[in-house]
């Protein structure tokens, strides 16, 4: 059996004004480990001293691993220097990269221990923790105020992220380069909280982190970290992440999920539409913006034949619906979908289009006589967006009413005007309550708040309705009830019948 080749190990040395410590630190790399090191990358972040010269001098010492010494012409910051180093590691084909500080604060003697778990395939990242052994950090000279701050911040971050790390603030780290390639670290801060953001990204992707105990050494090196600002930044990062996964804010350094997270019975517009579709006879359904096909899969289980359309193909979507077409609705409906659909579903779709009227007009052309459209849109007149505007803090979120990808905003009145201008009669509009389950999860509190929201939505849907769900039919289609305002569910229960009985 052919053995797999050994991973190419690299050491990224970040250095700033480290002229007096750099060579001493590099000399401490264990001799028996040097033969395993494919490359050492020394990145001088525009130091004011001779750090670059010291690095070049050490690189020319006989018997040392291949060493690349670079000096930035401007200071990139602690995070920016790491970004440059990790990009270089990927470019040079390294498999494992270890972050080592040029000031000697982290022991190079532990480099073999840092890479071993990744070599064994146990994890994607290894952190050297100064807090795993009780009292070792203080014995190594860590000031009491830093030790206390470290412990408090780590506890807060663990609580907010659901992690169990002993230390969030160690700069001694080893990463799988393949794992780093999957993270949007280019979007991370250039400041000292870069390390916190990368932890959050690893956890968000479900990657494994292993900690090993390392000694603490505090010498006469100069600390360039503003402790109060750093504490504020790392707490802000984890709070920003927690809000981002709930849909608030944009948080560009955390990837936005591609697939729509559908939960049956969660009170969302998709769940409401699905419940309405249960009362309809099976037919051909065109699902616009089908995402990963979770909604289509449930329609298929009800006996409908679903054709899905989306501008991206989520893996597995073709197995969840009868047909799938890759198309950008901004350019109109694809001709390949054909005609003769009994129902067209556009759940939270038209607000993403610059000209929804054009697409809605095309939708009428693919419906069979007597066919219907069920669509939903977020309600911009909801109290949440009203307050944001009233207090001058308008901004976009990752999802919800103020989703950053929305091109159009709708109220109930503007939705009626839009669909009527596109050639439809509005058979009814229902409204959903605010999704407190998405923000607060399970438990009695979201259930109580959700109940209150539903009650208030019935009383005043324009203010408390989170989304509007509309049942439409083209002007040319006959309806059972004309000119009468009735509940959407009543229409769905009473009106829909096989094609030869519509228009009684």
N, C-alpha and C positions, 0 to 999 in steps of 0.2 A: 504493500500500500504506500502510495506516494505521500510523503509528509508535506504539510502546508508550509509555505515559506514563512520565515520569521517576520513579524511586523516591523516596519521601518519606524524607528523611534526618533523623535526630535525633542529638543529642549528649547523653549522660547524664553529668552532672558530679557525681561523688560528693565530698562535702566534709565535713570534720570539723575544726573549729578552724582554718579557712583564711581568716580575715578579712584577713590581710595579703597573701595571694597570689592569692585568687580572681579579683579584677577584673583583675589583671595577666595572669593566665593566659588569661582570656576575651578580653582585648584582642588577644592573639596569634593568634586565629583569623583566617586569611587573608581579606582583604576580598573577594577574588574568589570565595571559597568560601561566604561568608555567604549569598549569594542562593540557594544550593542547599540550605541548611539549612531544613527545614520547622519544626523546633522544638528548643529547647534546654531540657532538664530539669535544674534544679539542685536537688539533694536534700541538704539540711543534716541530718546525722545527730545532732541534738540537741547541737550545739556549745555550748561554754561561753563563746564569744566572740560577736562580731557578724557571723559568717559569713552569717547569713540577711539581715541588713541590707545587707551588701555585695552579695549576690546581687540583692536587690530594686533597689538603686541602679543596678547595671549593666544590669538588664533594662529600665530606663526610659531608657537612653541612646538617642538618636535613631539610626535606621538599623540597629538590631540585629534579628536574627531574633526571631520570637515566642519568648518565654522564660517558662517556668513555674518559680517558685521555691517550694519546699516545705521546711518544717522539721518533722522528726519530734519528737514530744513526749517520746519515750524513744529511747535509742540502740539501733538495730537491729543494729549490727555491720557490718563491711565487706560481708559476704555478704548480710545482710538488707537493707542499703541498695540493693544491686544488684537484689535480687528485686523490691523496690518499684518501682525505676526501669524494669525490663524489663516489669513488669505494666502500668505507665503507658504505656510505648511501644506496647505491643500495643493498649491501650485507645484510644490516640489515633491509631491507624491508621498508624503509622510502618512503613516497610519495612526500613530499615537503622538500627541504633543503634550509636554509637561511645561507648565508655567512656573518659572523660577525668577525670583526678584534678585536684582543685581546688588542689593544692599546687604545680602547675607542674612536677612531676618528668618528665612526658611532654610532648613538644613538640607544641603545637596546630598548628604549621606543617605537620605531616605528615598532617593530617586528610584532605586530598584523596587522598593515597596510600593511606590506610587503607580508604577506602570503594570505591576504583576496582575492585579485583578482584571484589568482590561485585556491583557494578554490571554488570560484564562477564559475570557468571554463572560465574566460575571457581571459586568456593568459597562455603562458608556462613559462614566466620569468617576474619578477618585478625588476626594478632598482630604487634605492633611489637616486634621483637627487638633487644635491646641487645648481643647476643652474635654476631650474624652477621658483623660486621666485627671482625677480630682487634685487640684492644687498645683498641677504642673505649670500652668500658665503664669501664676503668680511667682512660683519658684524661678521661672525663667526670666523674670524682670518685667512682666507686663504690669503697667501701672494699675492700681486698684480701680481708678475711675474708668479705664478702658475695659478692664475685666468685667466690671459691673454693667457698663453699657453694652458690651458684647453679649452678656447673658440675657439682659432684658430684651434687646432687639431680636436675638435669636428666638426667644420664647414667643414674642409677638408674631414674628414671621412664621414660625411653625404653626401657631394657632390659626392664622389667617390662611395658610396654604395647606393645612392638613398634613404637614410633613413632620419628620422626627429627627432632624439633623441636630447634632450637638453644637455645630458652629456654622453660621452663615457667612462669616466675615474673614475666613482664611483666604490668603492669596496663593496658597500652595495647592495646585490643581493639575490633574492630568485628564485629558479628554481623548476620546476616539474622534479622529478627524472626520470620519464618515458621519458621526453623530452631529458634529458641529456644522457640517454642510446642510443638514436638515433644518437647522435653526436660523431664523432671520436676524443673526447677530449684527448684521450691517445696519440694522435699524436701532440698535441699542445706543444708549447714552455713551458719550466719550468720557464721562466723569468716573468717579470711584465706585458708584453704584452699578457699574457695568457687571460686576461679579454677581450681584443680587439678581439682576435681570436675567442673566444666563441660567441661574438656578431655577427661576420661575419658568423659563422656557423649557428646560429639561423636564421639570415636573409636569408641565402642561402637555408635553409629548409622551408622557408615560415612560421616560427613560430612567434607567437605574443609576443611582448614585451610591457609592460606597465610601465610607470614611475610615481612615486609619489614624492612629495617634501619632503626632509628631511633636518634637520638643519646641519650646518657645525660647526665642533669643531676642532680647532688646538691648541694643548697644547704643552707640552715640550717633546713629544715623538720624538724619533730619526727616521728620514726618511732615508730609505735605497735605495731609488730610485734615480738612476742617470738620471736626467731630460733630458739631451740631447740625451743620448742613448735610453731612453724610447721613446722620440718623434720620433727618427729615426726608431725605431723598429715598432711602431704602423703604421706609414706611409708606411713602407715597407710591412707590413702585408696586408693593404687594397690594395696597388698597386699589390702585388703578387696575391691577390684574383682576382682583375680585369683582370689581364693578364691570370690567370688560366681559367676563364670562357670563354675567347677568345681562349684558347688552348695553350697558351705559358707557359713554365715552367712546373713543376710537382706539386708543392703545395700539399704535402701529407696530410695536415690537412683539405683539402676540398675534399669530395667524388667526384669521377669521374662519370659522368652520365653513366648508364648501356646501355641505348637505344641510337641508332644512331639518331641524330637530323636531320631529313630529311625535306628539304624545296623545294617544287616543283618550278622549274625555277630559282633556286639560283645559277646556273652555276657550281655546284659541279659535281663530277663524276656520282653520282647516278641520278642527274637530267638529265645529258647528256644521260646516258644509257636509262632512261625512255623515253626521247624524241625520241630516236632511235627505241625503242620498239613500239612506237605508229604506225610506218609505217609497222610493221610486222603482218602477219596473226596470229590470236589467236592460241595458242598451249600450250603444257605442258612445264612449266618453273621450273627449279631447281634453287632456290635462296640460294646460299651459304653465310653464315654470315648474315642471314635475320634480326637480331636484334629484334626489337619490331614489325616487320611486316608492317611498314609504306610504304615501297617501294613495298612489295608484295601486299598490299591492292590496290595500284594504278594499278598494273598489272592485278589484278583480275577484276578491273573496266573496263579494256580494253578488257576483254574477255578471258584472259589467265587463265589456271589452275596452281596454284603455289604450289610447295612443298618447304617449308622453312627448313633450317638446321642451327642450331647455338649451341654453347656450353653452353649457358645459356638460360633459358626460361623467357623472359620478359612477365609479366602479360598481357594477352589479345592477344598475338601473334597468338594463335590458331583460334581466330575469324577473323583474317585478311588474312589468307591464307587457301587453301583447306586442306593441310596436313602440319604437322610440326614434325620434328624429332630432338630430343636432342642428339647431338653428337659433339665430339671434332675432328675437321678436322685434327688436328695434328696426329691423329691415322688413318686417311683415311676416305673415304666416308662410311657411314653406309649402310649395305646391304639392309636394310629395304626400302630404297628410290626407289628401282627397276631400270628399264631401260626405254629407249624409249622417252627421253626428246627431245623436239624440240630446246630448248634453255637452256643454263646454264649461269647464271649471277653470277659473283664473283666480286662484287664491293668493292674495298679496302679490300681484304681478304688475298691474297697470301703473302703479305709482313709480315703477322702475323705468318707465318708457317716457320719452320726450313727447311723443304724439300718441297717446293711448286711444284717441278717437279713431285713428286710422286702423289700428289693429282691431278694435271693437267692430268697426264696419266690415272688416274682412271676416271676422268671426261669424257674422250674420250669414255670410255666403256659404259657410260650410255646414250650417245647421240644416237638418231636415225640416219640413213644414211642421210647426208645432213644437220644435225643439226649444230648449231653454239654456240660459247662461246663468251660472252661479259664480259671482265674483265677490271678493272682499278687498277692502282698502283700510289702512289705518285712519283714524279720525284725528285730524290736525286740531280740531277744536276741543279735544280732550283737555281736562284740567292740567295735565302734566306739561303739555307743550304751551298752553296758555300761560302758566306760571313762568316757564323758562323765558318766554318773550317778555312778560310783564316785568320781570326782575333784571332784564338785560343780560341774561346768561344763555341766550340761544346758542346752540351748537349741535353738532351731529353725534349720534350714538352708533354703536356697532349693529344694532337692530332695533326694532320697535318703530314707533311713530317717526322718530327723527333718525332713522337708518341713514347712514352716510351714502348709500347708493340710491336713495330716493331722488327722483327728478321732478316729481309732481306731488303736491300735497292736496288732500281732499277733506272737505267737510261733508256732512250729509247732503246739504243743499247743492254744493258744487258737484258731488257725485251724480245726483239726479240730473243736473244740467248736462254733464258730460255724456252720460249714457243716452239721454234723449237726443242730443245733437248727433250721436253716432247711430241713431235709428232704432232705438229700443223703447219699449214700454216698461215701466217699472212696476212689477207685480207686487213688490213689497221689499222693505228694508228692515232687517233686524240688526241689533247691536250687541256686542259682547262686552263683558266686564273686563277690568284691568287684570292682567295675568300675575297676580301676587304669588302664585305657585312658582313662577319662573325666578322671581327675586328671592323668595324666602324658603323655597323648598316645601317639604311636607310639614305636617303638624297642625295643631289647632289654630294658631294665629293666621296663617294664610287662608285657612278654611273660613274663619270668621270674616276676615277682610274681603275675601272673595264673595261671600254671601252678601255683605253690605254693598259691594260694588255692583252686584247683579241687581239688587233692589234699587239703588240709585240710578242705574242705567235704565231701568224700566220707567222711572219717574222723569228723568231728563237725559235721554240718550245723546243729545248733542254735546253735553258737558261731561258726562261720565262714561259714555260709550268709548271703548278703546279701539274697536274696529267695527266697521259697518259691513254687513253681509247682504248682498242684493240678489234678488231673483228677477231675471229679465227675460223678455221675449221680443223678437223683432217686431216692428210695427205691423208687418203684414200678417203675423200669426194671430189667429183667433184665440180668445181666452174665455174661460168659463165665466169669470166675473170681470166686468168692465166698469171702471170708474169708481170702484168701491175699495176703500183702504182696509185691508185685512192683514193678519199676521202672516209672515212668510211661511211658517210651518203649516198653517191652515191651507194655504195655497198648495204647498207641496203635497199635503195629505189628500186634498180633495181634487186637485186639478189633474195631476199626472196619471195618465192611463196609456194603454197602447195607442200607437199612432192613428189607427182607424177610428178611435173614439174621442180624440181630442177635438174640441170645438163644438161641444154639445149645445 
